[in-house]
Amino acid sequence: MPQENHDHYQYNWISFYRETVEFLFEAIKFYEGLLVKEDQALNENPHLKGFLNEDLKREFGISTNLNKATRIKDWLETKLNQNAGKWDIDLDMSHGTVRLLKSVGFLYLGFLKQQRNEISKDPNCSNNLLAALDRGISSQEDKLNNYGIFKNASRIPLTIDQTVVEKDTPETASNNDASISKSERPRPQVINSIELLDSELRKRCLDLFSQFEKAGEPDRHDTVIAEATRILEDRLRKLTHTNDNANALKLVTRAFDEKNPMIKASAIQGEQEGAQQLFRGVFGYIRNQYQHKLIKNTSPERTLQVLGMIDFLIGIIDSSTIENSQIIKNAQAKD
């Protein structure tokens, strides 16, 4: 993993989608609100206010963190107003600010998950609404975990890490005891949003996906993707009768060879080459990552998208012409 930049490292002219800046603005505004409530609660309690002297306040950064959150909120709001109507916004910021925004973003997502879970208890709440909320939550989690300058930024401990829902009744209190930073959402409403046509892929991967979702183990989605790429590789080996130790990339090169292909996806040379490049990309980029590393930040939506891609590639294989006559004879013999 690349060494992380120091907090004073400056990023210049980093382009963000407007929706990302809007999310960060809402997140820092939410965090500021929590700090304000805590500061007000302290000032309204004469015993605690007298107990916490100025030295203790400085040590725990109560006022400092509030002032910093307010400055960042005002800065993001100014940038949004200055770029009204634009789909992208350029920002300059230090790595320390990146870390803070990432941490605040996840805190805000924890709150949104709580809100999503509460609305899901309504029997009239539609699956479409829950699916839309899940997609939004996963999209922001994906960006904070895996995109751009946020990817290699570690989170920082925040002053606020607590339940923020007002406890008006005993029932409300019992439903909201968990810290918002640790909130989890129920199994996302995405399992029915994809149709896998290959029966083996559907049986071995969707069942595994459902098992991890029901058990509340989203960090194991990488196992599902690793299994899917293994199925794809096995399918290629069987169709090409590859019994040696050729790795996946050599297998693809052999299967879609330009001069003597064993699997002919298209009679058009450019499309045949494109098919080979498509398979090479999946094995080289997706398969290698998930076979050799533990990747704990793969969202359920991204997992299903990869399964859909693998299913599409299997469809290419199934609809291709097998050029090797011996393979055809063996296939006919089995039939």
Backbone torsions as a table, in degrees:
resi	resn	phi	psi	omega
1	MET	NA	134.8	-179.2
2	PRO	-60.0	146.7	178.2
3	GLN	-66.9	136.6	-176.4
4	GLU	-76.1	141.6	177.0
5	ASN	-66.5	155.2	175.7
6	HIS	-73.6	160.8	-172.6
7	ASP	-62.6	-24.8	-178.4
8	HIS	-88.8	-2.4	178.5
9	TYR	-61.4	134.2	-174.1
10	GLN	-105.5	127.6	173.0
11	TYR	-98.7	130.1	-178.1
12	ASN	-117.4	137.6	175.5
13	TRP	55.0	51.6	174.9
14	ILE	-89.7	126.0	-177.3
15	SER	-91.6	129.8	178.2
16	PHE	-121.3	147.4	168.4
17	TYR	-63.7	145.7	-179.0
18	ARG	-58.3	-40.4	-177.5
19	GLU	-63.7	-30.1	177.2
20	THR	-68.9	-43.2	178.6
21	VAL	-65.3	-38.7	177.7
22	GLU	-62.6	-40.2	177.4
23	PHE	-64.5	-44.9	179.7
24	LEU	-63.3	-36.3	177.1
25	PHE	-63.3	-46.3	179.2
26	GLU	-63.9	-36.4	-179.0
27	ALA	-66.8	-46.2	-178.4
28	ILE	-70.8	-31.6	175.5
29	LYS	-66.0	-40.0	176.8
30	PHE	-62.2	-45.8	179.4
31	TYR	-62.4	-42.4	177.3
32	GLU	-59.3	-41.4	179.4
33	GLY	-61.5	-38.9	177.7
34	LEU	-65.7	-40.7	179.0
35	LEU	-65.4	-39.5	178.5
36	VAL	-62.5	-44.4	179.7
37	LYS	-61.4	-41.0	-180.0
38	GLU	-67.2	-40.5	179.5
39	ASP	-65.3	-40.2	178.6
40	GLN	-66.0	-42.0	179.7
41	ALA	-61.4	-36.9	178.9
42	LEU	-67.7	-46.1	-176.8
43	ASN	-68.8	-26.6	-178.8
44	GLU	-84.4	-8.5	179.2
45	ASN	-107.8	105.2	-174.3
46	PRO	-63.0	-30.7	-178.3
47	HIS	-70.6	-48.6	-179.7
48	LEU	-69.2	-37.8	-180.0
49	LYS	-61.1	-41.0	179.1
50	GLY	-73.0	-29.6	-178.2
51	PHE	-72.7	-40.0	-179.4
52	LEU	-85.8	99.8	178.3
53	ASN	-76.5	177.0	-175.4
54	GLU	-63.9	-33.3	179.4
55	ASP	-64.9	-42.7	178.7
56	LEU	-66.9	-38.0	178.1
57	LYS	-61.8	-42.6	179.0
58	ARG	-66.6	-37.7	-179.3
59	GLU	-61.5	-41.7	-178.4
60	PHE	-93.7	1.3	171.4
61	GLY	62.5	32.7	-176.6
62	ILE	-62.0	-53.7	-179.4
63	SER	-74.9	-38.0	-178.4
64	THR	-60.9	-46.5	-179.3
65	ASN	-66.2	-35.9	177.4
66	LEU	-65.5	-44.7	179.2
67	ASN	-62.5	-40.5	-179.7
68	LYS	-66.6	-43.0	179.0
69	ALA	-62.3	-40.5	179.5
70	THR	-65.0	-41.6	179.1
71	ARG	-62.4	-44.0	-179.2
72	ILE	-67.5	-39.2	178.3
73	LYS	-62.1	-47.1	-180.0
74	ASP	-63.8	-37.8	178.8
75	TRP	-63.6	-46.2	179.5
76	LEU	-66.0	-38.5	178.7
77	GLU	-63.8	-40.4	177.7
78	THR	-62.6	-44.6	179.6
79	LYS	-62.4	-40.0	178.9
80	LEU	-65.2	-42.0	179.9
81	ASN	-68.8	-37.8	179.4
82	GLN	-68.1	-25.5	-177.7
83	ASN	-113.8	33.9	-179.7
84	ALA	-57.6	130.6	178.7
85	GLY	89.0	-11.8	179.1
86	LYS	-87.2	146.0	-179.2
87	TRP	-86.2	-14.6	177.9
88	ASP	-132.2	153.1	-178.2
89	ILE	-136.3	130.4	178.3
90	ASP	-91.7	132.5	-178.7
91	LEU	-130.9	144.6	169.8
92	ASP	-109.4	132.0	179.3
93	MET	-158.1	159.7	177.4
94	SER	-84.3	163.1	178.3
95	HIS	-65.2	-32.4	176.7
96	GLY	-61.5	-39.0	176.9
97	THR	-67.2	-37.7	176.7
98	VAL	-59.7	-45.8	-179.9
99	ARG	-63.1	-41.5	179.0
100	LEU	-64.1	-45.8	-179.3
101	LEU	-63.9	-37.0	177.3
102	LYS	-63.9	-44.1	-179.6
103	SER	-65.3	-44.3	179.6
104	VAL	-66.4	-36.7	178.1
105	GLY	-60.2	-43.9	179.7
106	PHE	-69.8	-34.3	175.4
107	LEU	-62.1	-44.3	179.6
108	TYR	-65.3	-39.2	177.0
109	LEU	-62.5	-35.8	175.6
110	GLY	-60.6	-41.1	177.1
111	PHE	-65.4	-42.7	179.3
112	LEU	-63.7	-35.3	177.2
113	LYS	-64.5	-40.4	176.3
114	GLN	-60.1	-44.6	-179.5
115	GLN	-64.8	-39.9	178.5
116	ARG	-62.4	-42.9	-178.3
117	ASN	-66.7	-35.8	178.9
118	GLU	-66.4	-44.4	-178.4
119	ILE	-69.0	-26.0	179.9
120	SER	-68.8	-17.1	178.9
121	LYS	-74.5	-17.6	178.7
122	ASP	-72.0	121.0	-178.4
123	PRO	-62.5	-18.7	179.2
124	ASN	-92.1	2.4	178.9
125	CYS	-75.0	126.1	-174.8
126	SER	-81.6	154.2	175.2
127	ASN	-64.0	-31.7	179.8
128	ASN	-63.2	-40.4	178.3
129	LEU	-65.5	-45.4	179.5
130	LEU	-63.6	-39.2	179.0
131	ALA	-63.4	-40.6	179.2
132	ALA	-64.7	-42.3	178.0
133	LEU	-64.4	-41.6	179.7
134	ASP	-63.6	-40.7	179.0
135	ARG	-63.5	-41.7	179.2
136	GLY	-64.2	-44.0	179.5
137	ILE	-63.7	-46.3	-178.8
138	SER	-65.1	-36.7	-179.8
139	SER	-61.8	-45.5	-179.8
140	GLN	-70.3	-37.4	175.6
141	GLU	-60.6	-42.2	-179.4
142	ASP	-61.7	-43.6	-179.4
143	LYS	-65.4	-43.1	-178.0
144	LEU	-70.1	-28.6	-178.8
145	ASN	-87.0	-36.1	-164.0
146	ASN	-126.9	-3.4	-172.1
147	TYR	-108.3	137.8	166.2
148	GLY	49.1	-136.2	-175.2
149	ILE	-70.5	-14.8	178.3
150	PHE	-78.5	-24.2	-172.5
151	LYS	-57.0	-47.6	-175.7
152	ASN	-102.5	19.9	178.1
153	ALA	-98.5	127.0	177.1
154	SER	-82.5	154.5	178.2
155	ARG	-81.2	156.1	177.5
156	ILE	-113.7	150.0	176.2
157	PRO	-63.9	134.4	-179.4
158	LEU	-99.1	154.2	177.3
159	THR	-62.6	-35.0	-177.5
160	ILE	-104.3	127.9	172.7
161	ASP	-154.0	84.4	-170.7
162	GLN	-157.7	174.0	172.5
163	THR	-79.7	135.1	-176.5
164	VAL	-115.6	-3.6	-179.4
165	VAL	-73.8	132.7	-179.2
166	GLU	-66.6	132.5	-176.4
167	LYS	-97.7	81.6	-177.1
168	ASP	-75.9	-31.1	-176.7
169	THR	-135.0	162.7	175.7
170	PRO	-58.2	-35.3	-179.7
171	GLU	-65.2	-43.7	178.7
172	THR	-62.0	-41.8	-178.5
173	ALA	-62.9	-41.1	-177.3
174	SER	-69.4	-23.7	-178.5
175	ASN	-84.8	-11.4	-170.6
176	ASN	-133.0	41.9	-179.2
177	ASP	-80.9	-20.5	-174.3
178	ALA	-76.1	146.1	175.1
179	SER	-65.0	140.2	-178.7
180	ILE	-66.2	-26.3	-179.6
181	SER	-72.3	-12.5	180.0
182	LYS	-114.9	12.4	-178.5
183	SER	-65.1	138.2	176.0
184	GLU	-120.0	149.6	176.2
185	ARG	-99.1	151.8	176.7
186	PRO	-63.2	175.5	-179.5
187	ARG	-52.7	121.9	-176.8
188	PRO	-58.2	149.9	179.5
189	GLN	-84.4	59.8	-177.4
190	VAL	-124.8	-9.9	-173.4
191	ILE	-61.9	-30.5	-179.6
192	ASN	-93.8	5.5	-176.4
193	SER	-89.1	2.5	-178.7
194	ILE	-139.0	138.2	177.8
195	GLU	-111.3	114.7	175.3
196	LEU	-94.3	123.2	-175.8
197	LEU	-85.1	-27.6	-179.5
198	ASP	-78.8	123.7	-173.5
199	SER	-66.3	-38.6	-179.6
200	GLU	-66.7	-42.8	178.3
201	LEU	-63.8	-42.1	-179.5
202	ARG	-64.2	-44.3	-176.5
203	LYS	-69.7	-44.6	-172.6
204	ARG	-83.2	-28.3	-174.1
205	CYS	-103.5	-42.9	180.0
206	LEU	-66.9	-37.6	176.8
207	ASP	-63.4	-41.2	178.8
208	LEU	-65.4	-42.2	178.0
209	PHE	-59.9	-47.8	-179.6
210	SER	-62.2	-39.2	179.9
211	GLN	-60.7	-44.9	-179.3
212	PHE	-69.7	-36.3	179.1
213	GLU	-66.3	-43.8	-179.4
214	LYS	-66.8	-33.4	-179.5
215	ALA	-82.3	-3.2	-178.2
216	GLY	67.3	41.5	-178.9
217	GLU	-122.3	62.7	-177.9
218	PRO	-64.7	-18.9	179.9
219	ASP	-72.1	-2.9	-179.4
220	ARG	-104.1	12.7	177.4
221	HIS	-61.2	-26.7	179.8
222	ASP	-62.2	-28.4	177.4
223	THR	-65.1	-37.7	179.5
224	VAL	-64.2	-45.3	-179.0
225	ILE	-67.4	-40.3	177.8
226	ALA	-60.4	-40.3	178.5
227	GLU	-65.1	-40.3	-179.5
228	ALA	-63.8	-43.7	179.5
229	THR	-68.6	-29.4	176.4
230	ARG	-67.9	-38.1	176.8
231	ILE	-63.6	-42.2	179.4
232	LEU	-63.2	-44.2	179.5
233	GLU	-64.5	-41.8	179.0
234	ASP	-62.0	-38.6	179.4
235	ARG	-63.9	-41.6	178.2
236	LEU	-64.9	-41.9	-179.3
237	ARG	-63.4	-39.8	-179.3
238	LYS	-67.4	-43.6	-177.5
239	LEU	-69.6	-30.1	-179.1
240	THR	-97.7	1.1	-177.5
241	HIS	50.5	47.0	178.9
242	THR	-88.6	114.7	-178.8
243	ASN	-113.0	-1.9	-179.4
244	ASP	-87.7	-169.8	-176.6
245	ASN	-95.6	25.2	179.7
246	ALA	-58.2	134.2	177.7
247	ASN	-74.4	175.8	-172.8
248	ALA	-61.8	-40.2	-178.2
249	LEU	-68.4	-39.1	175.7
250	LYS	-65.7	-36.9	178.2
251	LEU	-61.2	-44.2	179.3
252	VAL	-65.2	-43.4	178.8
253	THR	-60.0	-42.7	179.3
254	ARG	-66.2	-42.4	-175.8
255	ALA	-68.1	-39.8	-175.5
256	PHE	-111.2	29.5	-179.5
257	ASP	-49.7	135.6	-175.2
258	GLU	-64.0	-39.8	-175.4
259	LYS	-89.2	-37.9	-175.7
260	ASN	-137.0	68.7	-176.2
261	PRO	-70.4	140.0	172.4
262	MET	-86.4	-27.9	175.0
263	ILE	-121.2	112.9	-177.6
264	LYS	-102.0	101.9	-177.7
265	ALA	-76.8	-29.0	-177.5
266	SER	-156.6	148.2	175.6
267	ALA	-78.1	-14.0	177.8
268	ILE	-85.2	122.6	-173.2
269	GLN	-56.7	-44.4	-179.2
270	GLY	-61.9	-38.0	179.6
271	GLU	-71.8	-37.1	176.0
272	GLN	-61.7	-43.6	177.9
273	GLU	-65.1	-38.5	178.8
274	GLY	-63.7	-38.9	177.8
275	ALA	-62.2	-43.8	178.9
276	GLN	-61.6	-43.9	179.6
277	GLN	-65.0	-35.8	178.6
278	LEU	-63.3	-46.8	178.6
279	PHE	-66.2	-41.1	179.2
280	ARG	-61.1	-39.3	179.7
281	GLY	-64.6	-42.3	-179.4
282	VAL	-65.6	-44.7	179.8
283	PHE	-71.4	-42.3	-176.4
284	GLY	-70.5	-39.2	-175.0
285	TYR	-97.2	-50.9	-175.7
286	ILE	-81.4	-55.2	-174.6
287	ARG	-59.3	-46.1	-177.0
288	ASN	-62.3	-38.6	178.9
289	GLN	-62.8	-48.5	-172.0
290	TYR	-81.7	-15.3	176.1
291	GLN	-85.5	-30.2	-170.7
292	HIS	-110.8	-6.1	-179.4
293	LYS	-138.1	156.7	171.3
294	LEU	-90.3	117.5	-178.3
295	ILE	-115.8	104.0	-169.9
296	LYS	-93.6	-2.2	-173.8
297	ASN	-109.3	27.6	179.7
298	THR	-88.2	117.5	-177.0
299	SER	-71.3	159.6	177.4
300	PRO	-60.7	-36.6	179.3
301	GLU	-64.2	-45.4	179.2
302	ARG	-63.6	-38.9	179.3
303	THR	-59.3	-46.2	-179.8
304	LEU	-68.7	-32.1	176.4
305	GLN	-63.8	-40.8	178.0
306	VAL	-66.0	-40.5	176.8
307	LEU	-60.1	-40.6	177.3
308	GLY	-62.8	-38.4	178.3
309	MET	-65.8	-43.0	178.2
310	ILE	-62.1	-41.0	178.5
311	ASP	-62.0	-39.0	177.6
312	PHE	-63.9	-42.2	179.4
313	LEU	-66.0	-39.1	176.2
314	ILE	-63.2	-36.4	176.5
315	GLY	-63.0	-37.1	176.4
316	ILE	-61.8	-45.2	179.2
317	ILE	-60.7	-47.7	-175.9
318	ASP	-63.5	-29.7	-177.6
319	SER	-95.0	1.8	-178.6
320	SER	-85.4	164.8	175.0
321	THR	-92.4	129.4	177.1
322	ILE	-88.0	113.1	-171.3
323	GLU	-83.0	-22.2	-176.7
324	ASN	-77.8	118.1	-175.1
325	SER	-64.1	-34.6	-179.3
326	GLN	-65.3	-37.3	177.8
327	ILE	-65.1	-40.0	178.7
328	ILE	-62.4	-42.2	179.2
329	LYS	-62.8	-41.7	179.4
330	ASN	-65.2	-40.0	179.0
331	ALA	-64.5	-41.1	-179.9
332	GLN	-65.9	-37.8	179.8
333	ALA	-63.4	-38.6	178.9
334	LYS	-66.9	-36.3	-179.5
335	ASP	-67.8	NA	NA
